[in-house]
Amino acid sequence: MIMKKLLSYFSYLLIFSLGFGCVHRHEVVVNPKVFVKPSEIGNGRTIYLKIMDSRPNKDIYKREGNFKTNKVRIVADSNLEDSITKSLQRGFQDLGFRVKTRPESGSSSLKVTIVETKFSMFANTSGFHQQMKAGFRTAVKIGSQKYTQTYRDVQKVS
């Protein structure tokens, strides 16, 4: 549920930020928020959190210009790994977990890998459209059990 909210927030933020203006290089602020109801469900247990960015190209959007159009490149203004780590740390702490960034033997862990952030714009007879895709892969380890899941979200604005 936290990942779904993070994806949704991330997608809306980028669509809104990127939808205006098309000149040269743009930097967008990526500061995702995880909205959870504070509780003690974590009961003070420790969780190891690691965020990785596996995207081969860190550009969120890139368009090569020609004599009629400008060259456009959109990138995050900071390291996505750091932004997402801080957001998830706050969310887990609000749920009563102690969050560590270095593994301890026997501790539960959550590894989040950023696999995709792509913005696209196109026009057709019904108007101008924008779309933001985001994808994350998660791996959870609790004791000897492991779980993996990939989350993808697409937000469209017309």
Phi and psi in degrees as a GROMACS rama.xvg file:
@    title "Ramachandran Plot"
@    xaxis  label "Phi"
@    yaxis  label "Psi"
@TYPE xy
-62.085  -43.0611  ILE-2
-64.5764  -39.2635  MET-3
-62.4805  -43.6776  LYS-4
-65.8029  -40.8329  LYS-5
-62.4968  -44.8342  LEU-6
-61.055  -45.1866  LEU-7
-62.7892  -47.1334  SER-8
-61.7803  -46.1172  TYR-9
-58.7982  -44.733  PHE-10
-64.5527  -47.7054  SER-11
-62.8571  -41.4808  TYR-12
-59.1913  -46.9052  LEU-13
-70.0241  -39.2096  LEU-14
-60.6711  -47.1014  ILE-15
-63.7282  -45.2773  PHE-16
-68.625  -37.0692  SER-17
-90.6354  -13.5751  LEU-18
-74.337  -8.6186  GLY-19
-118.778  119.425  PHE-20
92.242  144.64  GLY-21
-146.331  63.4867  CYS-22
-130.896  119.623  VAL-23
57.4154  -136.202  HIS-24
-95.3571  131.128  ARG-25
-117.906  143.197  HIS-26
-117.936  133.477  GLU-27
-113.466  146.623  VAL-28
-84.791  123.547  VAL-29
-111.59  107.456  VAL-30
-137.308  74.1003  ASN-31
-67.3511  148.467  PRO-32
-115.792  138.221  LYS-33
-108.953  117.348  VAL-34
-98.1949  108.554  PHE-35
-129.263  153.99  VAL-36
-81.8287  118.486  LYS-37
-54.3029  136.048  PRO-38
-157.001  -179.832  SER-39
-114.259  30.002  GLU-40
-59.7178  -30.0488  ILE-41
-74.3755  -19.4578  GLY-42
52.0671  34.5503  ASN-43
75.6617  5.834  GLY-44
-68.8291  153.385  ARG-45
-93.4751  136.89  THR-46
-128.262  136.735  ILE-47
-92.4502  128.164  TYR-48
-121.234  128.417  LEU-49
-135.427  129.839  LYS-50
-115.201  132.43  ILE-51
-128.793  147.879  MET-52
-112.277  105.452  ASP-53
-99.8437  9.58318  SER-54
-65.6295  129.515  ARG-55
-67.7347  -27.5877  PRO-56
-126.944  123.623  ASN-57
-81.993  -3.84498  LYS-58
-68.3467  138.384  ASP-59
-85.9839  -33.7004  ILE-60
-152.793  140.536  TYR-61
-147.613  130.543  LYS-62
-132.244  125.633  ARG-63
-78.8402  133.872  GLU-64
-86.13  166.378  GLY-65
-136.693  -163.676  ASN-66
-68.3696  -15.6551  PHE-67
-102.459  -22.1574  LYS-68
-125.977  154.994  THR-69
-79.9289  153.495  ASN-70
-79.9363  132.934  LYS-71
-128.905  135.534  VAL-72
-138.912  128.105  ARG-73
-120.526  125.663  ILE-74
-132.932  161.034  VAL-75
-72.4666  145.731  ALA-76
-76.1267  -11.8631  ASP-77
-145.257  179.959  SER-78
-71.3688  120.126  ASN-79
-61.2158  -35.3368  LEU-80
-58.7529  -45.7722  GLU-81
-65.6096  -43.9466  ASP-82
-61.3321  -45.0549  SER-83
-71.806  -37.7606  ILE-84
-59.0051  -48.3906  THR-85
-61.1809  -42.2899  LYS-86
-64.8195  -46.9278  SER-87
-67.6593  -36.0395  LEU-88
-58.9718  -47.388  GLN-89
-59.958  -43.1358  ARG-90
-61.4482  -46.5851  GLY-91
-67.8946  -37.006  PHE-92
-64.136  -38.6984  GLN-93
-64.2813  -21.2859  ASP-94
-94.0751  5.48655  LEU-95
91.8174  13.0309  GLY-96
-93.2646  152.29  PHE-97
-95.5911  126.681  ARG-98
-107.849  128.322  VAL-99
-118.959  152.773  LYS-100
-105.99  -1.37993  THR-101
-121.984  134.247  ARG-102
-67.914  144.248  PRO-103
-115.562  147.404  GLU-104
-61.5345  132.846  SER-105
81.1901  -2.50121  GLY-106
-81.842  150.881  SER-107
-70.8113  154.489  SER-108
-142.06  153.074  SER-109
-131.122  121.342  LEU-110
-114.577  124.784  LYS-111
-115.731  126.015  VAL-112
-114.269  124.602  THR-113
-78.5348  116.804  ILE-114
-106.274  -19.5187  VAL-115
-161.274  137.12  GLU-116
-144.773  107.242  THR-117
-134.285  131.557  LYS-118
-110.968  139.683  PHE-119
-139.155  150.716  SER-120
-132.413  141.14  MET-121
-155.461  158.255  PHE-122
-125.241  144.92  ALA-123
-144.623  -166.4  ASN-124
-64.7924  -22.7995  THR-125
-90.2329  -1.74756  SER-126
129.907  -164.212  GLY-127
-96.9393  132.566  PHE-128
-127.882  147.342  HIS-129
-130.196  148.073  GLN-130
-144.796  138.519  GLN-131
-122.754  127.399  MET-132
-112.415  139.038  LYS-133
-139.123  142.265  ALA-134
-141.089  137.623  GLY-135
-133.129  143.902  PHE-136
-114.828  131.865  ARG-137
-115.566  147.281  THR-138
-134.116  120.53  ALA-139
-112.914  134.915  VAL-140
-124.444  123.498  LYS-141
-128.908  107.768  ILE-142
62.9864  -125.32  GLY-143
-94.4293  -1.30807  SER-144
-91.4249  142.121  GLN-145
-129.396  140.265  LYS-146
-132.616  138.952  TYR-147
-129.939  150.899  THR-148
-156.439  142.229  GLN-149
-109.989  132.63  THR-150
-114.546  131.467  TYR-151
-132.733  144.826  ARG-152
-141.933  143.167  ASP-153
-127.973  124.915  VAL-154
-114.98  130.342  GLN-155
-116.769  142.401  LYS-156
-130.514  129.914  VAL-157
